[in-house]
Amino acid sequence: MRGNQTKLFCLIGDPVEHSLSPKMINAAFREMGKDCVYLAFRVRKEDLGITIKGLKALGFLGCNVTIPHKVSVKEHLDSIDESARLSGAVNVISNSAGELIGYNTDGAGALKALEAGGGRLSGANVLILGYGGAARGVAFEIAQKGNPAELAISGRSLSKALSLAREVSALAPAHAIPLSGCREARADIIINCTPVGMWPKINVSLLKAEDLGANCTVMDLVYNPLETELMRLARLRGCKIISGLEMLVQQGARAFEIWLGEPAPIDVMRRALSGDAALQPGWKLS
Ligand SMILES: NC(=O)c1ccc[n+]([C@@H]2O[C@H](COP(=O)([O-])OP(=O)(O)OC[C@H]3O[C@@H](n4cnc5c(N)ncnc54)[C@H](OP(=O)(O)O)[C@@H]3O)[C@@H](O)[C@H]2O)c1
């Protein structure tokens, strides 16, 4: 860091104390020899507008946005791209010559993580659990780029699942099913886009072992613990499992590319998170 030349990046959210993004992104900057630094700021809901103005005034080049600001931040930006418009949420902001542009890299990150984990989307029956910000990003990305045979959306509210399925069906065949009907969906790929199973309530899963076919690929967006209850059930069933940590790396890599316009050192970012030092209270390796 040279100080007055250093380019600034950050995460805003509440809470941010346990975020792994600073460790991962700063490792990428170091590897690429960039004079850049990435910090995490706890920002309360009522301070969001003034924070965004401040980031612009101070010349921050980029920012990640997490809960609870992913939706409300849109109104403070100059524009949003197609990924943010479709998902309705922003998790990356780029400062392009003073103009703040919002993006959503969750869907792209999930698709990359699925590919990296050997999940085959083309022609697959895909079951998405949840219909929130991440689920929307994942569903639209898969519908646009994954060429699935069918997308099923499920969750504890069938009407909310139906509403997302209706929107997505403009791009790919999609329907909604109740959680109790997930076994009959015969999904090839299941993606949990809800926080169910996240630390500290780690012994719960939206699906039972019998809902999972043995040839199914199961990805959980939750990465704390590294193996969720859903992933444990899937592993015992013989399914292929993909951790949310890989998606975290892939969406972070996409953010790096948006900010700096060059490929991110993905292996370095992955290694930064896999060491013991990255484990937070509540993390569990098996
Ligand atoms: N790995 C990654 O890189 C990555 C990236 C983004 C998000 N995530 C994780 O993905 C999860 C969802 O994030 P999000 O931004 O989409 O949150 P969100 O917009 O708040 O949506 C949450 C979704 O989960 C459902 N849900 C919440 N509690 C539930 C419960 N007890 N039982 C059943 N469904 C429940 C909600 O349905 P209702 O409306 O019915 O409550 C909604 O569909 C979080 O755990 C987040 O940390 C991971």
The ligand as a Gaussian input file, in Angstrom:
#p B3LYP/6-31G(d) Opt

LIG

0 1
 N      -22.598000     -18.694000      -0.962000
 C      -22.814000     -17.465000      -1.364000
 O      -21.958000     -16.833000      -2.016000
 C      -24.118000     -16.799000      -1.051000
 C      -24.533000     -15.684000      -1.800000
 C      -25.799000     -15.121000      -1.510000
 C      -26.581000     -15.640000      -0.477000
 N      -26.111000     -16.701000       0.232000
 C      -26.941000     -17.285000       1.308000
 O      -28.201000     -17.639000       0.758000
 C      -29.222000     -17.519000       1.745000
 C      -30.393000     -16.682000       1.189000
 O      -29.929000     -15.359000       0.964000
 P      -30.895000     -14.246000       0.312000
 O      -30.046000     -13.052000       0.075000
 O      -31.683000     -14.811000      -0.810000
 O      -31.911000     -13.953000       1.520000
 P      -33.417000     -13.416000       1.419000
 O      -33.586000     -12.513000       0.241000
 O      -33.733000     -12.930000       2.777000
 O      -34.312000     -14.734000       1.100000
 C      -34.414000     -15.769000       2.040000
 C      -35.225000     -16.919000       1.455000
 O      -35.184000     -18.005000       2.389000
 C      -36.507000     -18.321000       2.813000
 N      -36.478000     -18.681000       4.236000
 C      -35.949000     -17.960000       5.254000
 N      -36.087000     -18.647000       6.421000
 C      -36.740000     -19.808000       6.105000
 C      -37.178000     -20.918000       6.862000
 N      -36.975000     -20.988000       8.188000
 N      -37.806000     -21.942000       6.228000
 C      -38.018000     -21.884000       4.892000
 N      -37.612000     -20.866000       4.108000
 C      -36.982000     -19.827000       4.717000
 C      -37.320000     -17.078000       2.551000
 O      -38.672000     -17.444000       2.379000
 P      -39.871000     -16.695000       3.199000
 O      -40.172000     -15.436000       2.403000
 O      -40.968000     -17.683000       3.174000
 O      -39.315000     -16.372000       4.567000
 C      -36.699000     -16.604000       1.233000
 O      -37.182000     -17.359000       0.162000
 C      -28.534000     -16.880000       2.976000
 O      -28.207000     -17.903000       3.895000
 C      -27.265000     -16.274000       2.396000
 O      -26.222000     -16.216000       3.350000
 C      -24.915000     -17.289000      -0.034000

